[in-house]
């Protein structure tokens, strides 16, 4: 049967005595009594079967065996110190992780800017950011695998806490040299006779645009049908016609070949953040939400179709 293993505390005492050379000084450093340190050294020598110190003029000098123990334990204490610092950072929220899922309009629009600003002020933040369809975002938030979800046009959900971030309206986008670029407010009648990039009828926004045409008894025709607003913006900028999209998707192209105009009748476009109703939102997530609000406040004119 082997001798008992040295504990981390015993190794800590050994290293303190080697550093301070007296049991009294080591005891003060460790917050122990001097007899307790002396007893611990004797116990270590009994357990290891090795002489660890030589006493010379009331000072303790490590033997070669003690130096070897110290050397071999250096990586262990380096890991321990790193772990202790990590725990302290987590307690003080210095090192944190943020998991975000978003639908494309917000994920390709305002969220990258907000995340860039937030990361600049929190250099030790580890972020995990993915863009998914709304149903997938909701499922991930419900499962607790992401901190925050972002989407448009949310309906009440029993497993989610939701907060509206921005209440805007869908907008019309067209190239700068398009005839509609000179129209103050675009209507379904204005779109007649022009190429039109439509959103899929099976999507919420695609259905809403079709209803707006139907309410005004305006025929709905299109040149190209796409699933995502961002795709519609790219095609509109390429000259395939105008489109009616959410107010976030044009942000990457506005001012660079794409005009953003108000569209009537008004089709609300509300951006929501949501998180699991079964868990408390973290301090890091709350701070990121404030960054999102700041970005939205600074881009209100463009988002309201006043570009």
C-alpha beads as a LAMMPS data file, in Angstrom:
LAMMPS data file: protein, C-alpha beads

307 atoms
306 bonds

1 atom types
1 bond types

-500.0 500.0 xlo xhi
-500.0 500.0 ylo yhi
-500.0 500.0 zlo zhi

Masses

1 110.0

Atoms # bond

1 1 1 0.000 0.000 0.000
2 1 1 1.494 3.372 -1.057
3 1 1 1.969 6.366 1.164
4 1 1 -0.829 8.989 1.244
5 1 1 -0.636 11.617 -1.474
6 1 1 0.351 15.157 -0.598
7 1 1 -2.579 17.541 -0.695
8 1 1 -2.702 20.886 -2.451
9 1 1 -2.699 22.595 0.950
10 1 1 0.423 20.708 2.028
11 1 1 2.178 21.708 -1.166
12 1 1 1.140 25.310 -0.561
13 1 1 2.687 25.200 2.921
14 1 1 5.884 23.677 1.547
15 1 1 6.213 26.415 -1.053
16 1 1 5.536 29.142 1.521
17 1 1 8.262 27.835 3.838
18 1 1 10.692 27.665 0.897
19 1 1 9.823 31.246 0.001
20 1 1 10.024 32.801 3.484
21 1 1 12.657 30.437 5.009
22 1 1 11.015 30.425 8.453
23 1 1 7.874 28.739 9.709
24 1 1 6.839 31.963 11.472
25 1 1 6.873 34.054 8.278
26 1 1 5.196 31.274 6.305
27 1 1 2.491 31.003 8.974
28 1 1 1.737 34.745 8.766
29 1 1 1.487 34.540 4.987
30 1 1 -0.816 31.523 5.127
31 1 1 -2.928 32.733 8.023
32 1 1 -1.931 29.756 10.151
33 1 1 -0.195 29.287 13.481
34 1 1 3.532 28.598 13.538
35 1 1 3.087 25.186 15.246
36 1 1 0.560 24.185 12.559
37 1 1 3.082 24.940 9.821
38 1 1 5.838 23.009 11.644
39 1 1 3.518 20.037 12.122
40 1 1 2.541 20.134 8.456
41 1 1 6.198 20.011 7.383
42 1 1 6.868 17.029 9.666
43 1 1 3.775 15.270 8.335
44 1 1 4.911 15.818 4.752
45 1 1 8.326 14.374 5.506
46 1 1 6.708 11.325 7.133
47 1 1 4.336 10.820 4.207
48 1 1 7.016 11.216 1.539
49 1 1 9.843 9.521 3.425
50 1 1 12.072 12.439 2.426
51 1 1 13.910 15.144 4.307
52 1 1 12.549 18.395 2.914
53 1 1 14.392 21.068 4.925
54 1 1 17.664 21.663 6.743
55 1 1 17.722 24.088 9.660
56 1 1 20.642 26.550 9.687
57 1 1 20.728 29.475 12.141
58 1 1 16.958 29.365 12.739
59 1 1 16.248 29.325 9.040
60 1 1 14.905 26.470 6.931
61 1 1 16.651 25.676 3.662
62 1 1 15.065 23.291 1.174
63 1 1 16.765 20.056 0.284
64 1 1 17.146 18.881 -3.277
65 1 1 13.997 16.790 -2.793
66 1 1 12.009 19.881 -1.744
67 1 1 13.243 21.793 -4.789
68 1 1 12.158 18.938 -7.004
69 1 1 8.699 18.911 -5.388
70 1 1 8.436 22.671 -5.931
71 1 1 9.514 22.414 -9.551
72 1 1 7.087 19.625 -10.304
73 1 1 4.235 21.472 -8.604
74 1 1 4.827 24.787 -10.418
75 1 1 2.459 23.933 -13.332
76 1 1 -0.186 22.794 -10.852
77 1 1 -0.110 26.098 -8.978
78 1 1 -0.023 28.076 -12.218
79 1 1 -3.228 26.313 -13.255
80 1 1 -4.716 26.896 -9.826
81 1 1 -3.879 30.608 -9.984
82 1 1 -5.401 30.874 -13.456
83 1 1 -8.559 29.133 -12.272
84 1 1 -8.797 31.372 -9.231
85 1 1 -8.427 34.466 -11.419
86 1 1 -11.051 33.169 -13.846
87 1 1 -13.517 32.656 -11.006
88 1 1 -12.774 36.128 -9.678
89 1 1 -13.254 37.619 -13.150
90 1 1 -16.553 35.815 -13.513
91 1 1 -17.697 37.103 -10.121
92 1 1 -16.756 40.622 -11.164
93 1 1 -18.105 40.039 -14.664
94 1 1 -14.727 40.820 -16.246
95 1 1 -14.781 37.710 -18.419
96 1 1 -18.170 36.815 -19.778
97 1 1 -19.842 34.949 -22.571
98 1 1 -22.739 36.122 -24.672
99 1 1 -24.786 33.820 -26.905
100 1 1 -26.985 35.583 -29.464
101 1 1 -29.312 34.271 -32.148
102 1 1 -31.145 36.509 -34.578
103 1 1 -33.272 36.438 -37.680
104 1 1 -31.595 37.888 -40.818
105 1 1 -33.046 41.441 -40.794
106 1 1 -31.558 42.273 -37.399
107 1 1 -28.662 39.829 -37.646
108 1 1 -27.393 41.421 -40.848
109 1 1 -28.419 44.953 -39.885
110 1 1 -28.038 46.642 -36.517
111 1 1 -26.736 43.730 -34.439
112 1 1 -23.242 43.593 -36.013
113 1 1 -22.731 47.298 -35.292
114 1 1 -23.970 46.913 -31.717
115 1 1 -21.770 43.863 -31.179
116 1 1 -18.736 45.680 -32.580
117 1 1 -19.233 48.596 -30.189
118 1 1 -19.965 46.329 -27.252
119 1 1 -16.886 44.178 -27.894
120 1 1 -14.715 47.285 -28.109
121 1 1 -15.762 48.239 -24.577
122 1 1 -15.584 44.639 -23.297
123 1 1 -12.391 43.220 -24.847
124 1 1 -12.535 40.030 -22.795
125 1 1 -16.050 39.187 -23.908
126 1 1 -16.490 35.896 -25.756
127 1 1 -19.460 36.197 -28.123
128 1 1 -21.297 33.501 -30.049
129 1 1 -23.492 35.018 -32.752
130 1 1 -25.575 33.128 -35.309
131 1 1 -28.308 34.039 -37.773
132 1 1 -31.251 31.649 -38.101
133 1 1 -34.912 31.631 -39.104
134 1 1 -37.327 32.777 -36.417
135 1 1 -38.611 29.312 -35.446
136 1 1 -35.041 28.114 -34.862
137 1 1 -34.237 31.184 -32.774
138 1 1 -37.294 30.628 -30.595
139 1 1 -36.441 26.940 -30.080
140 1 1 -32.878 27.777 -29.010
141 1 1 -34.060 30.396 -26.519
142 1 1 -36.641 27.980 -25.114
143 1 1 -33.959 25.302 -24.708
144 1 1 -31.682 27.735 -22.876
145 1 1 -28.818 27.352 -25.363
146 1 1 -28.704 31.071 -26.164
147 1 1 -28.952 34.160 -23.969
148 1 1 -30.895 36.418 -26.288
149 1 1 -32.994 36.040 -29.402
150 1 1 -33.905 38.803 -31.839
151 1 1 -36.729 38.835 -34.365
152 1 1 -39.447 40.869 -36.039
153 1 1 -43.204 40.656 -35.591
154 1 1 -43.238 38.380 -32.582
155 1 1 -46.452 36.961 -31.139
156 1 1 -46.903 36.330 -27.392
157 1 1 -45.219 33.096 -26.308
158 1 1 -45.652 31.461 -22.880
159 1 1 -42.017 30.311 -22.653
160 1 1 -40.508 33.676 -23.561
161 1 1 -40.007 37.069 -22.011
162 1 1 -40.231 39.664 -24.792
163 1 1 -39.416 43.334 -25.064
164 1 1 -40.037 45.566 -28.101
165 1 1 -36.847 47.368 -29.099
166 1 1 -38.059 49.387 -32.059
167 1 1 -41.484 50.082 -33.521
168 1 1 -41.065 50.977 -37.144
169 1 1 -42.679 50.343 -40.504
170 1 1 -41.821 48.520 -43.679
171 1 1 -40.140 50.676 -46.286
172 1 1 -39.783 50.834 -50.036
173 1 1 -36.301 50.418 -51.498
174 1 1 -35.220 51.253 -55.030
175 1 1 -32.060 52.305 -56.894
176 1 1 -31.038 55.974 -56.762
177 1 1 -31.855 56.461 -60.452
178 1 1 -35.280 54.811 -60.201
179 1 1 -38.378 56.990 -60.870
180 1 1 -39.679 56.167 -57.368
181 1 1 -36.560 57.746 -55.848
182 1 1 -38.226 61.126 -56.419
183 1 1 -41.506 60.105 -54.764
184 1 1 -41.918 61.318 -51.191
185 1 1 -44.049 58.392 -49.974
186 1 1 -44.465 55.248 -52.082
187 1 1 -47.853 53.508 -52.363
188 1 1 -48.969 50.310 -54.145
189 1 1 -50.325 52.477 -56.981
190 1 1 -46.863 54.060 -57.432
191 1 1 -45.341 50.602 -57.859
192 1 1 -47.633 49.739 -60.779
193 1 1 -45.733 49.450 -64.034
194 1 1 -42.345 49.019 -62.362
195 1 1 -40.294 45.921 -61.751
196 1 1 -41.003 44.591 -58.270
197 1 1 -39.035 42.205 -56.043
198 1 1 -41.592 40.466 -53.846
199 1 1 -41.168 38.578 -50.590
200 1 1 -42.503 35.029 -50.532
201 1 1 -46.229 34.807 -49.940
202 1 1 -45.653 32.209 -47.214
203 1 1 -43.619 34.598 -45.074
204 1 1 -45.185 36.999 -42.581
205 1 1 -43.885 40.089 -44.317
206 1 1 -44.678 38.773 -47.784
207 1 1 -48.274 38.170 -46.720
208 1 1 -48.496 41.627 -45.103
209 1 1 -47.364 43.370 -48.306
210 1 1 -49.922 41.450 -50.362
211 1 1 -52.660 42.452 -47.907
212 1 1 -51.667 46.115 -48.287
213 1 1 -52.152 45.843 -52.058
214 1 1 -55.429 43.959 -51.654
215 1 1 -56.827 46.510 -49.182
216 1 1 -56.390 49.207 -51.819
217 1 1 -57.687 46.956 -54.609
218 1 1 -54.314 47.247 -56.299
219 1 1 -53.151 44.302 -58.472
220 1 1 -50.085 42.572 -57.043
221 1 1 -47.469 41.549 -59.582
222 1 1 -43.768 40.874 -59.276
223 1 1 -40.658 40.370 -61.338
224 1 1 -38.775 38.211 -58.848
225 1 1 -39.891 36.513 -55.626
226 1 1 -37.398 35.957 -52.801
227 1 1 -37.525 34.655 -49.239
228 1 1 -35.329 37.183 -47.438
229 1 1 -35.528 40.967 -47.285
230 1 1 -31.770 41.251 -47.586
231 1 1 -31.923 39.397 -50.916
232 1 1 -34.672 41.759 -52.078
233 1 1 -32.452 44.731 -51.220
234 1 1 -29.503 43.317 -53.149
235 1 1 -31.676 42.689 -56.213
236 1 1 -33.233 46.150 -55.977
237 1 1 -29.783 47.743 -55.782
238 1 1 -28.792 45.689 -58.846
239 1 1 -31.609 47.321 -60.818
240 1 1 -34.274 44.617 -60.837
241 1 1 -36.870 47.006 -59.466
242 1 1 -38.292 48.253 -56.200
243 1 1 -39.249 46.225 -53.162
244 1 1 -41.025 46.616 -49.816
245 1 1 -38.957 45.262 -46.938
246 1 1 -38.378 45.613 -43.216
247 1 1 -36.540 48.806 -42.155
248 1 1 -33.393 46.982 -40.989
249 1 1 -32.333 45.024 -44.064
250 1 1 -31.443 48.055 -46.262
251 1 1 -28.913 49.367 -43.730
252 1 1 -25.922 47.810 -45.465
253 1 1 -26.854 49.276 -48.858
254 1 1 -28.548 52.572 -47.978
255 1 1 -26.477 55.440 -49.326
256 1 1 -24.513 53.138 -51.609
257 1 1 -26.936 52.588 -54.479
258 1 1 -30.208 52.094 -52.655
259 1 1 -32.842 54.640 -51.710
260 1 1 -35.078 54.017 -48.691
261 1 1 -38.537 55.618 -48.850
262 1 1 -41.589 55.506 -46.564
263 1 1 -44.294 53.118 -47.748
264 1 1 -48.045 53.489 -47.242
265 1 1 -50.330 52.039 -46.119
266 1 1 -48.242 51.619 -43.007
267 1 1 -47.170 48.036 -42.331
268 1 1 -45.803 47.856 -38.772
269 1 1 -42.390 46.285 -38.302
270 1 1 -41.568 45.790 -34.638
271 1 1 -38.193 44.464 -33.507
272 1 1 -38.184 42.307 -30.404
273 1 1 -35.585 40.883 -28.089
274 1 1 -36.598 37.815 -26.134
275 1 1 -35.158 35.395 -23.612
276 1 1 -36.273 32.322 -21.711
277 1 1 -38.962 32.902 -19.099
278 1 1 -37.321 30.165 -17.011
279 1 1 -34.008 31.928 -16.495
280 1 1 -32.869 35.360 -15.422
281 1 1 -31.171 37.513 -18.016
282 1 1 -27.458 37.940 -17.257
283 1 1 -25.810 41.297 -16.469
284 1 1 -23.761 41.010 -19.672
285 1 1 -26.889 40.459 -21.751
286 1 1 -28.564 43.445 -20.102
287 1 1 -25.623 45.675 -20.957
288 1 1 -25.678 44.435 -24.546
289 1 1 -29.375 45.302 -24.738
290 1 1 -28.529 48.876 -23.801
291 1 1 -25.958 48.962 -26.601
292 1 1 -28.651 47.795 -29.024
293 1 1 -30.991 50.543 -27.827
294 1 1 -28.258 53.150 -28.330
295 1 1 -27.578 51.970 -31.881
296 1 1 -31.276 51.981 -32.710
297 1 1 -31.674 55.486 -31.305
298 1 1 -28.837 56.720 -33.527
299 1 1 -30.277 55.160 -36.690
300 1 1 -33.933 56.079 -36.183
301 1 1 -34.196 58.325 -39.260
302 1 1 -33.015 55.661 -41.675
303 1 1 -35.083 52.936 -40.022
304 1 1 -38.234 55.030 -40.339
305 1 1 -37.733 55.361 -44.060
306 1 1 -36.593 58.987 -43.976
307 1 1 -33.295 58.430 -45.777

Bonds

1 1 1 2
2 1 2 3
3 1 3 4
4 1 4 5
5 1 5 6
6 1 6 7
7 1 7 8
8 1 8 9
9 1 9 10
10 1 10 11
11 1 11 12
12 1 12 13
13 1 13 14
14 1 14 15
15 1 15 16
16 1 16 17
17 1 17 18
18 1 18 19
19 1 19 20
20 1 20 21
21 1 21 22
22 1 22 23
23 1 23 24
24 1 24 25
25 1 25 26
26 1 26 27
27 1 27 28
28 1 28 29
29 1 29 30
30 1 30 31
31 1 31 32
32 1 32 33
33 1 33 34
34 1 34 35
35 1 35 36
36 1 36 37
37 1 37 38
38 1 38 39
39 1 39 40
40 1 40 41
41 1 41 42
42 1 42 43
43 1 43 44
44 1 44 45
45 1 45 46
46 1 46 47
47 1 47 48
48 1 48 49
49 1 49 50
50 1 50 51
51 1 51 52
52 1 52 53
53 1 53 54
54 1 54 55
55 1 55 56
56 1 56 57
57 1 57 58
58 1 58 59
59 1 59 60
60 1 60 61
61 1 61 62
62 1 62 63
63 1 63 64
64 1 64 65
65 1 65 66
66 1 66 67
67 1 67 68
68 1 68 69
69 1 69 70
70 1 70 71
71 1 71 72
72 1 72 73
73 1 73 74
74 1 74 75
75 1 75 76
76 1 76 77
77 1 77 78
78 1 78 79
79 1 79 80
80 1 80 81
81 1 81 82
82 1 82 83
83 1 83 84
84 1 84 85
85 1 85 86
86 1 86 87
87 1 87 88
88 1 88 89
89 1 89 90
90 1 90 91
91 1 91 92
92 1 92 93
93 1 93 94
94 1 94 95
95 1 95 96
96 1 96 97
97 1 97 98
98 1 98 99
99 1 99 100
100 1 100 101
101 1 101 102
102 1 102 103
103 1 103 104
104 1 104 105
105 1 105 106
106 1 106 107
107 1 107 108
108 1 108 109
109 1 109 110
110 1 110 111
111 1 111 112
112 1 112 113
113 1 113 114
114 1 114 115
115 1 115 116
116 1 116 117
117 1 117 118
118 1 118 119
119 1 119 120
120 1 120 121
121 1 121 122
122 1 122 123
123 1 123 124
124 1 124 125
125 1 125 126
126 1 126 127
127 1 127 128
128 1 128 129
129 1 129 130
130 1 130 131
131 1 131 132
132 1 132 133
133 1 133 134
134 1 134 135
135 1 135 136
136 1 136 137
137 1 137 138
138 1 138 139
139 1 139 140
140 1 140 141
141 1 141 142
142 1 142 143
143 1 143 144
144 1 144 145
145 1 145 146
146 1 146 147
147 1 147 148
148 1 148 149
149 1 149 150
150 1 150 151
151 1 151 152
152 1 152 153
153 1 153 154
154 1 154 155
155 1 155 156
156 1 156 157
157 1 157 158
158 1 158 159
159 1 159 160
160 1 160 161
161 1 161 162
162 1 162 163
163 1 163 164
164 1 164 165
165 1 165 166
166 1 166 167
167 1 167 168
168 1 168 169
169 1 169 170
170 1 170 171
171 1 171 172
172 1 172 173
173 1 173 174
174 1 174 175
175 1 175 176
176 1 176 177
177 1 177 178
178 1 178 179
179 1 179 180
180 1 180 181
181 1 181 182
182 1 182 183
183 1 183 184
184 1 184 185
185 1 185 186
186 1 186 187
187 1 187 188
188 1 188 189
189 1 189 190
190 1 190 191
191 1 191 192
192 1 192 193
193 1 193 194
194 1 194 195
195 1 195 196
196 1 196 197
197 1 197 198
198 1 198 199
199 1 199 200
200 1 200 201
201 1 201 202
202 1 202 203
203 1 203 204
204 1 204 205
205 1 205 206
206 1 206 207
207 1 207 208
208 1 208 209
209 1 209 210
210 1 210 211
211 1 211 212
212 1 212 213
213 1 213 214
214 1 214 215
215 1 215 216
216 1 216 217
217 1 217 218
218 1 218 219
219 1 219 220
220 1 220 221
221 1 221 222
222 1 222 223
223 1 223 224
224 1 224 225
225 1 225 226
226 1 226 227
227 1 227 228
228 1 228 229
229 1 229 230
230 1 230 231
231 1 231 232
232 1 232 233
233 1 233 234
234 1 234 235
235 1 235 236
236 1 236 237
237 1 237 238
238 1 238 239
239 1 239 240
240 1 240 241
241 1 241 242
242 1 242 243
243 1 243 244
244 1 244 245
245 1 245 246
246 1 246 247
247 1 247 248
248 1 248 249
249 1 249 250
250 1 250 251
251 1 251 252
252 1 252 253
253 1 253 254
254 1 254 255
255 1 255 256
256 1 256 257
257 1 257 258
258 1 258 259
259 1 259 260
260 1 260 261
261 1 261 262
262 1 262 263
263 1 263 264
264 1 264 265
265 1 265 266
266 1 266 267
267 1 267 268
268 1 268 269
269 1 269 270
270 1 270 271
271 1 271 272
272 1 272 273
273 1 273 274
274 1 274 275
275 1 275 276
276 1 276 277
277 1 277 278
278 1 278 279
279 1 279 280
280 1 280 281
281 1 281 282
282 1 282 283
283 1 283 284
284 1 284 285
285 1 285 286
286 1 286 287
287 1 287 288
288 1 288 289
289 1 289 290
290 1 290 291
291 1 291 292
292 1 292 293
293 1 293 294
294 1 294 295
295 1 295 296
296 1 296 297
297 1 297 298
298 1 298 299
299 1 299 300
300 1 300 301
301 1 301 302
302 1 302 303
303 1 303 304
304 1 304 305
305 1 305 306
306 1 306 307
